[in-house]
Amino acid sequence: MTCCHPESTPGPTPEPTADPVHAPHPLDPLTAEEITTARRVLEEAGKVTPATRFPLVLLDEPARHAAATHRPGDPVVRRLRVTLLDTATGAAAEALVEVTGGLLLSYRELDTATEGQPPVTFEEVETVQEIVQSDPGWRKAMADRGVADPSLAICAPLAAGDLVLDRPGRRLVRSLTWLRCDDSDSPWAHPVGGLVADVDLVERRVVRLVDTGAVPVPTECGRYEAEHNGPPRTDLRPLAITQPEGPSFHLDGPLLTWQNWTFRIDFNGREGLVLHRITHRDGDRERSVLHRASLAEMAVVYGETEPSRNWVGFLDAGEYSLGRNANALRLGCDCLGEIRYLDAVVADDHGRPETLPNAICIHEEDFGLLWKHTDIFNGMAAESRRARRLVVSYIATVGNYDYGFYWYFHQDGTLAFEAKSTGIVQTSAVEPGAGSPHGTEVAPGLLAPYHQHLFCVRLDPALDGLANTVEEVDVIPLPDGPGNPAGNAFTTHTTVLSDSGDGGREADTTTGRRWRVVNTGSRNRMGQPVAYTLVPQPGPTLLARPGSAVARRMAYGTKHLWVTRHRPDRRYPAGDHPNQHPGGAGLPQWTAPGESLENTELTLWHTFGPTHLPRLEEWPVMPVEPTGFHLKPTGFFDRNPALDLPRERAAHHGD
């Protein structure tokens, strides 16, 4: 990961806030040299042929204790986990490479029939387009629908779910078709209904064509560019955000400090942005809060019943390598203010380093009022402080959807995450005016199906150490009686999640349910265990029926919270290889009863997201739909940690 020069709206250029040289750390982002070394080691071991591709090259993260006790100058040994794919045979393998010493530590072939497939590669995305467009059956189906020139068709490479066909372990995708009027047209406005091509990526051919009958292709274009939507508004005046003295954060390589917060920034090809070793300074103590935080998976699950569409559902991290789809961010469009961009380094399909420019955006923003009181007994004397928050973010585009992912750090010790969905809703074709009980007709004959976005954030707590416990807290009214003579009393009920079998929980808005992470070995001044509380913003969990293919493969979405005992190989909620996995991997395996969850190393998996019933106002491009959660200190500090903020200097109009 490299640091780019700061950018801002017009104003003086601040002094650089990053030191180009930093001490190596076990949790540093991958470097181009490390990726190159991993490929070389595998080549020398005879594991690479011209047909070999590298769907994933990821850091094998050190043990929590090793990372926590590392000090500058300590030796650093780095290992990479490499997933390999033979495009000629379909064979897949996993390797562990120590790049510090240039050693191949382990290598094993995957049983793709039972363990799943590596994610879809970028190369395969292009291959599917070629394969489908050259298939005689598909071309005839297009001609039957009145499409004489299919050269402007987009044949999307969609993850095959649990599709097996006649032979387990085949590397398959399913392809739906959309049309364009010209090269600049939005294909999502013109879906081809009733047609799906099943593609064998190794044999490079369509092995099955499902054609349930022609439906008129919607003809109205979905242009959203300025030149197609009339004159722009003229009454919007410029908004300049400047920090003449520069931003308040400091970067030392990937180590960021801001307003008592310190953490390490990482980025990988699967999860995208990852934060490590999040701590908060409290007086003269540097106190740990989280060991690791990332968006570990996200599902998009559709609810149509038509045979050519009732399988549609994706795991964008595990099937499409979410991080590799990161945008190159642009000042004034994606980020606004005094910006610091960071590049990210990932491996391309050939196992060679690829730099993603401006992948990460870091900036501060005003967040309104932080605290205030007017003392009515002291001449209306008022004290107030404005809030500022630090934002660390990136944006990824996966097919039709664009997602912004934002980590927020607040001056009162609160940590928050937000996912913003935008882009274009996926579409299907219906008879114009017919509509559907499973979607919204957003233009004549153009259906935007109902669907769910189910984000899953992985949180590895480390409150004043690694021995933590999770408590479920409900707010409940007291029954009438001597304990509640006026009928107004309520209290809290706490359930300790003590066993791995207790780990799947659902939110409950009627009780204000939240989950509190505590360290019973660390006490605040009132003698209570220090804690942080996960405050959810719950929506429906996975709506697919139990036993369905979707429910088996995306089981993490059936609960709002899972708590598991930490294990190094428990990385992703749907398992390591969810592509074409039959289901049941990941959290369903890790939450069988029998493992203690008290005073130990834990991982929290929080699922949230909108159940999207598209609106006319979300076509032809969708305004952002935000969703997220907060982590709030709950007796972690002995009083308001933002009391030491200075009074704001008075700002005058025209200054």
Buried (B, 14 or more C-beta within 10 A) or exposed (E): BBBBEBBBBEEEEBEEBBEEEBBBBBBBBBBBEBBBBBBBBBEEEEBBEEEBBBBBBBBBBBEBEEBBEBEEEEEBEBBBBBBBBBBEEBBBBBBBBBBEEEEBEEBEEBEBBEBBBBBBBBBBBEBBBEBBBEBEBBBEBBEEBEBEEBEBBBBBBBBBBBBBEEEEBBBBBBBBBBBBBEEEBBBBBBBBBBBBBBBBBBEEEBBBBBBEEBBBBBBBBBBBEEEEEEEEEEEEEEEEBEBEEBBBBBBBBBBBBBBBBBBBBBBBBBBBBBBBBBBBBBEEEEBBBBBBBBBBBBBBBBBBEBEBBBBBBBBBBBBBBBBBBBBEBBBEEBBBBBBBBBBBBBBBBBBEBBEBBBBBBBBBBEBEEBBEEEEEEEEEEEEEBBBBBBBBBBBBEBBBBBBBBBBBBBBBBBBBBBBBBBBBBBBBBBBBEEEBEBBBBBBEBBBBBBBBBBBBBBBBBBBBBBBBBBBBBBBEEEEEEEEBEEEEEEEEEEBBBBBBEBBBBEBBEEBBBBBBBBBBEBEBEEEEBBBBBBBBBBBEBBBBEEEBBBBBBBBBBBBBBBBBBBEEEBBBBBBBBBBBBBBEBBBBEBBEEEBEBBBEBBBBBBBBBBBBEBEEEBBBBBEEBEBBBBBBBBBBBEEBBBEEBEEEEEEEEEE
